[in-house]
Amino acid sequence: MHGRQQVRFTTHGRAQRAAPGTTSDWRALMPKALITGITGQDGSYLAEHLLAKGYDVVGVVRRTSHHSYERIEHLIPRVEIVAADLLDQHSLTIVIQEAQPDEIYNLAAQSFVPTSFTQPVLTGEFTALGVTRILEAVRLVCPRARFYQASSSEMFGKVQQTPQRETTPFYPRSPYGIAKLYGHWITVNYRESYGLYAVSGILFNHESPRRGMEFVTRKVTDAAARIKLGRATELRMGNLDAKRDWGFAGDYVDAMWRMLQAPTPQDYVVGTGESHSVEELVAVAFGHVGLDWRKHIVVDPKFYRPAEVDFLIADPARIKAELGWTPTLSFEQLVTMMVDADLRRLQAR
């Protein structure tokens, strides 16, 4: 594990609770983590990461008539799946009380920025108040647990400083960014008010072949693959000039884990420190399969945001220095990996 010398792996909680000489329940010797949003991109990579480290993993899903376990299908039955809802305080309290996890990772949210403009109230309920409900459950029934909140670079929005670091003022430009900012500050508040080990990771854009189709990176890589295979001819896009700091989701879940191993709770910015435009994203993806993107991209005003976030780039110096974290994939490697995965998926049909 890179950076192991800088990060102290703790056995807070479960290992300390196991009685000396006890052999009846070997799982009692394993640290336990609870992940909300385990079926999402980040949740699936985090579950893999923790299982590889010997964790007992509990995943929280909403109780609905349909579940999509596609991203974690290969992990079942190695993880325990339980039902709870960020809109329901009681269900969260019961799940945390019964699990008694050592670490809690809140990755569940309404996380698609354009949807937050059309469903701002629902976004606030899930992405803002949902954090409060989890923190209140932790405070009441499992205050020793270490809590990670998934904050977002969208909180910087109309950036006040470049690059963005832990001390950069926030200026969110979407209901999603505003809801994430509430979740960020309520986490700080519970840490300072109740002494909880609660941290926020301010993660910049992180992608993978498991990214949802509605997100711009996956929209581009899927379209490049479809056009290459003759299954489509064009892709309609919004603002090609917007710039983002894009990294690999598998690297970023390692950053989450490292934050909960530190001796004291601290918030960190996580990103690559490089920024690329949407046009660059398109050029790399289409170029990888030998296509001229200019012949296939149609700029459509309907894909522009009501309030645009033009330029995001992280300064990850603090997490690199203090926790030894570093990204492993370049922008080009990430994009081409996603295109190749979409080609394989489409060719298998």
C-alpha positions as CSV (number, residue, x, y, z in Angstrom):
1,M,0.0,0.0,0.0
2,H,1.6,3.3,-1.1
3,G,2.1,5.8,1.7
4,R,1.7,3.1,4.4
5,Q,4.5,4.7,6.4
6,Q,2.5,8.0,6.8
7,V,-0.8,6.5,7.6
8,R,-1.5,4.7,10.9
9,F,-4.0,1.9,10.4
10,T,-6.1,1.9,13.5
11,T,-8.1,-0.9,15.0
12,H,-10.5,1.4,16.8
13,G,-13.6,-0.3,17.9
14,R,-14.1,-3.9,17.0
15,A,-10.7,-5.4,17.5
16,Q,-10.6,-3.7,20.9
17,R,-14.0,-5.1,21.9
18,A,-13.1,-8.7,21.2
19,A,-12.6,-10.7,24.3
20,P,-9.1,-12.2,24.8
21,G,-9.1,-15.8,23.6
22,T,-12.5,-15.6,21.9
23,T,-12.8,-17.8,18.9
24,S,-16.5,-18.2,18.5
25,D,-17.0,-15.2,16.3
26,W,-14.0,-14.5,14.1
27,R,-15.8,-11.5,12.6
28,A,-15.6,-9.8,16.0
29,L,-11.9,-9.3,15.3
30,M,-12.6,-7.4,12.0
31,P,-13.2,-3.7,11.9
32,K,-16.7,-3.0,10.7
33,A,-17.6,-0.3,8.2
34,L,-21.1,0.9,7.2
35,I,-21.5,2.4,3.7
36,T,-24.5,4.4,2.6
37,G,-24.8,4.5,-1.2
38,I,-22.9,1.2,-1.6
39,T,-24.5,0.4,-4.9
40,G,-23.1,3.6,-6.5
41,Q,-19.7,4.1,-8.2
42,D,-17.9,5.2,-5.0
43,G,-19.7,2.8,-2.8
44,S,-18.7,-0.2,-4.9
45,Y,-15.0,0.8,-5.1
46,L,-15.0,1.6,-1.3
47,A,-16.5,-1.8,-0.5
48,E,-13.8,-3.5,-2.5
49,H,-11.1,-1.4,-0.9
50,L,-12.3,-2.2,2.7
51,L,-12.9,-5.9,2.0
52,A,-9.3,-6.1,0.8
53,K,-8.2,-4.6,4.1
54,G,-10.1,-7.2,6.1
55,Y,-13.2,-5.2,7.0
56,D,-16.6,-6.5,7.7
57,V,-18.8,-4.3,5.4
58,V,-22.4,-3.4,5.8
59,G,-24.1,-1.6,2.9
60,V,-27.2,0.5,3.3
61,V,-29.7,0.6,0.4
62,R,-33.2,2.2,0.2
63,R,-36.1,-0.2,0.6
64,T,-37.7,-0.1,-2.9
65,S,-39.3,-2.5,-5.3
66,H,-36.2,-2.5,-7.5
67,H,-32.6,-2.6,-6.6
68,S,-29.6,-2.3,-9.0
69,Y,-26.8,-4.3,-7.5
70,E,-24.8,-4.3,-10.8
71,R,-21.8,-2.5,-9.4
72,I,-21.5,-4.8,-6.3
73,E,-22.8,-8.0,-7.7
74,H,-19.3,-9.5,-7.5
75,L,-19.1,-8.6,-3.8
76,I,-22.2,-10.4,-2.7
77,P,-22.4,-12.4,-0.4
78,R,-19.2,-10.8,1.1
79,V,-21.1,-7.8,2.2
80,E,-24.2,-7.5,4.4
81,I,-27.0,-5.4,2.8
82,V,-29.5,-3.6,5.1
83,A,-32.4,-1.3,4.3
84,A,-32.6,2.3,5.5
85,D,-33.5,5.7,4.0
86,L,-31.8,9.1,4.3
87,L,-35.4,10.6,4.6
88,D,-36.2,8.4,7.6
89,Q,-34.4,9.1,10.8
90,H,-35.8,6.1,12.6
91,S,-34.5,3.6,10.0
92,L,-31.0,5.1,10.1
93,T,-30.9,5.0,13.8
94,I,-31.9,1.3,14.0
95,V,-29.4,0.3,11.3
96,I,-26.5,2.1,13.0
97,Q,-27.6,0.8,16.5
98,E,-27.7,-2.8,15.3
99,A,-24.5,-2.7,13.2
100,Q,-22.3,-0.7,15.7
101,P,-19.8,0.1,13.0
102,D,-16.3,1.4,13.6
103,E,-16.5,3.6,10.5
104,I,-19.4,5.1,8.7
105,Y,-19.1,6.4,5.1
106,N,-22.0,8.5,3.9
107,L,-21.8,8.3,0.1
108,A,-25.6,8.4,-0.5
109,A,-27.1,11.5,-2.1
110,Q,-29.0,12.9,-5.0
111,S,-25.7,13.5,-6.8
112,F,-26.6,14.7,-10.3
113,V,-26.2,18.4,-10.6
114,P,-28.7,19.0,-13.5
115,T,-31.4,17.1,-11.5
116,S,-30.9,19.3,-8.5
117,F,-32.2,22.3,-10.6
118,T,-35.4,20.4,-11.4
119,Q,-35.8,18.7,-8.0
120,P,-34.2,21.2,-5.6
121,V,-36.4,20.2,-2.6
122,L,-35.7,16.5,-2.9
123,T,-32.0,17.2,-3.4
124,G,-32.1,19.2,-0.1
125,E,-33.8,16.4,1.8
126,F,-31.4,13.7,0.7
127,T,-28.1,15.6,0.2
128,A,-28.4,18.1,3.1
129,L,-30.8,17.0,5.7
130,G,-29.9,13.3,5.2
131,V,-26.5,14.1,6.6
132,T,-28.0,15.5,9.7
133,R,-30.2,12.4,10.2
134,I,-27.2,10.1,10.0
135,L,-25.1,12.3,12.3
136,E,-27.9,12.5,14.8
137,A,-28.2,8.7,14.7
138,V,-24.4,8.4,15.3
139,R,-24.6,10.8,18.2
140,L,-27.4,8.9,19.9
141,V,-26.5,5.2,19.4
142,C,-22.9,4.9,18.2
143,P,-20.8,8.0,19.1
144,R,-17.5,6.2,19.0
145,A,-17.8,5.5,15.3
146,R,-15.7,7.5,12.9
147,F,-17.8,9.3,10.3
148,Y,-16.9,10.3,6.7
149,Q,-19.1,12.8,4.8
150,A,-18.8,13.0,1.0
151,S,-18.4,16.7,0.3
152,S,-17.9,18.0,-3.2
153,S,-15.9,20.5,-5.2
154,E,-19.2,21.9,-6.4
155,M,-19.3,23.7,-3.1
156,F,-16.6,26.0,-4.6
157,G,-18.8,26.8,-7.6
158,K,-18.0,30.4,-8.7
159,V,-14.5,30.0,-7.5
160,Q,-13.0,32.6,-5.2
161,Q,-9.4,31.3,-5.4
162,T,-7.5,29.1,-7.8
163,P,-6.5,26.4,-7.2
164,Q,-9.1,25.4,-4.5
165,R,-7.8,24.2,-1.2
166,E,-9.2,23.6,2.3
167,T,-9.3,27.3,3.1
168,T,-10.9,28.5,-0.1
169,P,-14.2,30.3,0.4
170,F,-17.3,28.5,-0.9
171,Y,-19.7,29.8,-3.5
172,P,-22.0,27.0,-4.7
173,R,-23.9,27.5,-8.0
174,S,-26.5,24.8,-7.9
175,P,-29.0,23.3,-5.4
176,Y,-26.7,20.3,-5.3
177,G,-23.7,22.4,-4.4
178,I,-25.7,24.2,-1.7
179,A,-27.0,21.0,-0.3
180,K,-23.5,19.6,-0.1
181,L,-22.3,22.7,1.6
182,Y,-25.0,22.2,4.3
183,G,-23.9,18.6,4.7
184,H,-20.3,19.8,5.0
185,W,-20.9,22.4,7.7
186,I,-23.3,20.2,9.7
187,T,-20.5,17.6,9.9
188,V,-18.1,20.3,11.2
189,N,-20.8,21.3,13.7
190,Y,-21.3,17.8,15.1
191,R,-17.5,17.4,15.4
192,E,-17.2,20.6,17.3
193,S,-20.4,20.4,19.3
194,Y,-20.4,16.7,20.3
195,G,-16.8,15.6,19.9
196,L,-17.6,13.1,17.2
197,Y,-14.8,11.9,14.9
198,A,-16.5,13.4,11.8
199,V,-14.7,14.5,8.7
200,S,-15.6,15.7,5.2
201,G,-13.6,14.9,2.1
202,I,-14.0,17.7,-0.5
203,L,-13.6,15.5,-3.6
204,F,-13.2,16.9,-7.0
205,N,-14.7,15.0,-10.0
206,H,-13.8,11.3,-10.0
207,E,-14.8,8.9,-12.7
208,S,-14.6,5.3,-13.7
209,P,-16.2,2.7,-16.0
210,R,-18.8,2.4,-13.2
211,R,-19.9,6.1,-13.5
212,G,-23.6,6.6,-14.2
213,M,-24.6,7.2,-17.8
214,E,-26.0,10.6,-16.9
215,F,-22.6,12.1,-16.0
216,V,-20.7,13.9,-18.7
217,T,-17.6,11.7,-18.7
218,R,-19.6,8.5,-19.2
219,K,-21.9,10.2,-21.7
220,V,-18.8,11.0,-23.8
221,T,-17.0,7.6,-23.5
222,D,-20.2,5.7,-24.2
223,A,-21.0,7.9,-27.2
224,A,-17.4,7.5,-28.6
225,A,-17.8,3.7,-28.3
226,R,-21.3,3.7,-29.9
227,I,-20.2,5.9,-32.8
228,K,-17.1,3.8,-33.4
229,L,-19.3,0.7,-33.6
230,G,-21.7,2.3,-35.9
231,R,-24.6,2.4,-33.4
232,A,-24.8,6.2,-33.3
233,T,-23.7,9.2,-35.3
234,E,-23.7,12.2,-33.0
235,L,-23.5,13.4,-29.4
236,R,-25.3,16.5,-28.1
237,M,-23.3,18.4,-25.5
238,G,-23.5,21.6,-23.4
239,N,-20.6,23.8,-22.4
240,L,-17.4,22.5,-24.0
241,D,-15.3,25.2,-22.3
242,A,-16.1,24.1,-18.7
243,K,-12.9,22.8,-16.9
244,R,-12.8,20.2,-14.2
245,D,-10.2,18.3,-12.2
246,W,-11.0,14.7,-13.1
247,G,-9.5,11.7,-11.3
248,F,-10.1,7.9,-10.9
249,A,-12.8,6.9,-8.3
250,G,-10.7,3.9,-7.2
251,D,-8.0,6.3,-6.0
252,Y,-10.4,8.6,-4.2
253,V,-11.9,5.9,-2.0
254,D,-8.4,5.3,-0.7
255,A,-8.4,8.9,0.3
256,M,-11.7,8.5,2.2
257,W,-10.3,5.5,4.1
258,R,-7.0,7.4,5.0
259,M,-9.0,10.3,6.5
260,L,-10.6,8.0,9.0
261,Q,-7.2,6.5,10.1
262,A,-5.7,9.9,11.1
263,P,-5.2,10.5,14.8
264,T,-7.4,13.6,14.7
265,P,-10.4,14.4,12.4
266,Q,-9.5,16.8,9.6
267,D,-11.2,17.9,6.4
268,Y,-9.3,17.4,3.1
269,V,-9.4,18.5,-0.5
270,V,-8.9,15.5,-2.8
271,G,-8.0,16.0,-6.5
272,T,-5.3,15.6,-9.1
273,G,-4.2,19.2,-9.3
274,E,-4.8,19.2,-13.0
275,S,-7.7,20.7,-14.9
276,H,-9.0,19.7,-18.3
277,S,-11.9,21.1,-20.4
278,V,-14.9,19.1,-21.6
279,E,-13.5,19.7,-25.1
280,E,-10.3,17.9,-24.1
281,L,-12.3,15.1,-22.6
282,V,-14.2,14.7,-25.9
283,A,-10.9,14.9,-28.0
284,V,-9.2,12.2,-25.9
285,A,-12.2,9.8,-25.9
286,F,-12.9,10.1,-29.7
287,G,-9.3,10.2,-30.6
288,H,-8.7,7.0,-28.8
289,V,-11.0,5.2,-31.2
290,G,-9.7,7.1,-34.3
291,L,-12.6,9.5,-34.6
292,D,-12.6,13.3,-35.3
293,W,-14.9,14.6,-32.6
294,R,-15.8,17.7,-34.6
295,K,-17.7,15.6,-37.0
296,H,-19.9,14.1,-34.3
297,I,-20.4,16.7,-31.5
298,V,-23.4,19.0,-31.6
299,V,-23.5,21.8,-29.0
300,D,-27.1,22.0,-27.7
301,P,-28.0,25.0,-25.4
302,K,-30.5,22.8,-23.5
303,F,-27.5,21.1,-21.8
304,Y,-26.2,24.3,-20.3
305,R,-26.7,24.8,-16.6
306,P,-28.8,27.8,-15.4
307,A,-25.7,28.8,-13.4
308,E,-22.5,27.4,-14.8
309,V,-19.4,26.4,-12.8
310,D,-16.6,27.2,-15.2
311,F,-13.3,26.2,-13.7
312,L,-12.4,23.8,-10.9
313,I,-8.9,22.6,-10.0
314,A,-7.8,21.1,-6.7
315,D,-4.7,21.8,-4.5
316,P,-4.2,18.4,-2.9
317,A,-1.0,19.3,-1.2
318,R,-2.3,18.8,2.3
319,I,-3.6,15.3,1.9
320,K,-0.5,14.3,0.0
321,A,1.8,15.6,2.8
322,E,-0.2,14.5,5.8
323,L,-1.8,11.2,4.7
324,G,0.5,10.1,1.9
325,W,-2.3,9.9,-0.7
326,T,-1.6,10.3,-4.4
327,P,-3.6,9.6,-7.6
328,T,-2.4,6.7,-9.7
329,L,-4.1,7.3,-13.1
330,S,-3.6,10.2,-15.4
331,F,-6.5,12.0,-17.2
332,E,-5.7,10.3,-20.5
333,Q,-5.4,6.9,-18.8
334,L,-8.7,7.4,-17.1
335,V,-10.6,8.4,-20.2
336,T,-9.2,5.7,-22.4
337,M,-9.9,3.1,-19.7
338,M,-13.5,4.2,-19.7
339,V,-13.8,4.1,-23.5
340,D,-12.3,0.6,-23.7
341,A,-14.7,-0.6,-21.0
342,D,-17.7,0.8,-22.9
343,L,-16.5,-0.8,-26.1
344,R,-16.3,-4.2,-24.4
345,R,-19.7,-3.7,-22.8
346,L,-21.3,-2.8,-26.2
347,Q,-19.6,-5.5,-28.1
348,A,-20.7,-8.2,-25.6
349,R,-24.4,-7.4,-26.4
